[in-house]
Amino acid sequence: MALAFYRWRSSSQAFNGAYLLPLFHAIEQARGDGAYRQLPALAPASSLATDDAPLGPYAAAHLIRASYTAGLAHTDALRRLTAAGEVDPTSPWTLLRGALENSATVLWLLEGPGRAERRRRALSL
């Protein structure tokens, strides 16, 4: 009985995600032909390429691209659920947490105070 009441109560309260519309618009801009637009390839002479040179398969650029794409995917999933009217009481917070954690990972990797710290952070992941 309690589960039936919970389902009724949660389904009768519409999710008002109007505050997320600017974010949803940005996510729509990041999509093209049914897929997310990837970050551009790493420029060989860039600072990040220099950071990554000794890291081999543990390059920060790979982690940054993966985290960026995961953040987009979480946000886009919330956009699609909202558009379909299928948002339950917990999915916005779960999906936004995934988006925030992945976005924070990107910033954490890029904003290390120096080359050695950025390398250490990439290797720690």
C-alpha positions in Angstrom: 0.0 0.0 0.0 2.8 2.4 0.9 4.5 1.7 -2.4 1.3 2.4 -4.4 0.8 5.7 -2.5 4.5 6.7 -3.2 4.0 6.0 -6.9 0.8 8.0 -7.0 2.3 10.9 -5.1 5.5 11.0 -7.1 3.8 10.7 -10.5 1.3 13.4 -9.6 3.9 16.0 -8.9 5.3 17.4 -12.2 9.0 18.1 -12.3 9.5 21.8 -12.9 13.0 22.0 -14.5 12.6 25.4 -16.1 15.8 26.5 -14.4 17.6 23.8 -16.4 16.5 25.1 -19.8 19.7 27.1 -20.5 21.7 23.9 -19.7 19.4 21.8 -21.9 19.9 24.3 -24.7 23.7 24.1 -24.4 23.5 20.3 -24.4 21.4 20.3 -27.6 24.2 22.4 -29.2 26.7 19.8 -28.2 24.8 17.1 -30.2 25.1 16.6 -33.9 23.8 13.8 -36.1 22.6 11.7 -33.1 25.9 11.8 -31.3 27.8 14.2 -29.0 30.4 16.4 -30.7 33.8 15.3 -29.3 36.3 17.7 -28.0 38.9 18.6 -30.7 42.0 16.5 -31.0 44.9 17.5 -28.8 47.2 19.9 -30.6 50.7 18.4 -30.6 52.3 21.7 -29.4 49.8 22.4 -26.6 50.6 22.5 -22.9 48.3 19.5 -22.3 50.3 17.5 -24.9 53.4 18.3 -23.1 51.8 17.2 -19.8 50.8 14.0 -21.4 54.0 13.1 -23.2 55.5 10.9 -20.4 52.2 9.5 -19.2 51.7 7.0 -22.1 48.3 5.3 -21.9 47.5 7.3 -18.7 47.2 10.6 -20.6 45.1 13.3 -19.0 43.6 14.2 -22.4 42.0 10.7 -22.6 40.5 11.2 -19.1 39.3 14.7 -19.9 37.6 13.6 -23.1 35.9 10.6 -21.4 34.7 12.7 -18.4 33.5 15.5 -20.7 31.4 13.0 -22.7 30.0 11.3 -19.6 29.0 14.7 -18.2 27.2 15.5 -21.5 25.5 12.1 -21.5 24.2 12.5 -17.9 22.8 15.9 -18.7 21.3 14.8 -22.0 19.6 11.9 -20.3 17.9 14.3 -17.9 16.9 16.6 -20.9 15.4 13.6 -22.7 13.5 12.3 -19.6 12.2 15.8 -18.9 11.0 16.3 -22.5 9.3 12.9 -22.3 7.6 13.8 -19.0 9.1 10.7 -17.3 11.1 12.3 -14.5 10.7 10.7 -11.1 11.7 12.3 -7.8 15.3 11.1 -7.8 16.5 11.0 -11.4 17.2 14.7 -11.7 19.6 14.6 -8.7 21.2 11.3 -9.7 21.8 12.5 -13.3 23.0 15.9 -12.3 25.4 14.4 -9.8 26.9 12.3 -12.6 27.2 15.5 -14.7 28.7 17.5 -12.0 31.2 14.8 -10.9 32.5 14.3 -14.5 32.7 18.1 -15.1 34.5 18.6 -11.8 37.0 15.9 -12.9 37.7 17.8 -16.1 38.4 21.0 -14.2 40.4 19.3 -11.5 42.7 17.7 -14.1 43.1 20.9 -16.0 43.6 23.3 -13.1 46.5 21.7 -11.4 48.9 24.5 -10.4 51.8 23.1 -12.4 52.8 20.4 -14.9 54.0 18.0 -12.2 50.7 18.3 -10.3 48.6 17.9 -13.4 50.5 14.7 -14.2 50.1 13.5 -10.7 46.4 14.0 -10.9 46.1 12.2 -14.2 48.0 9.2 -12.8 46.0 9.2 -9.6 42.8 8.6 -11.6 
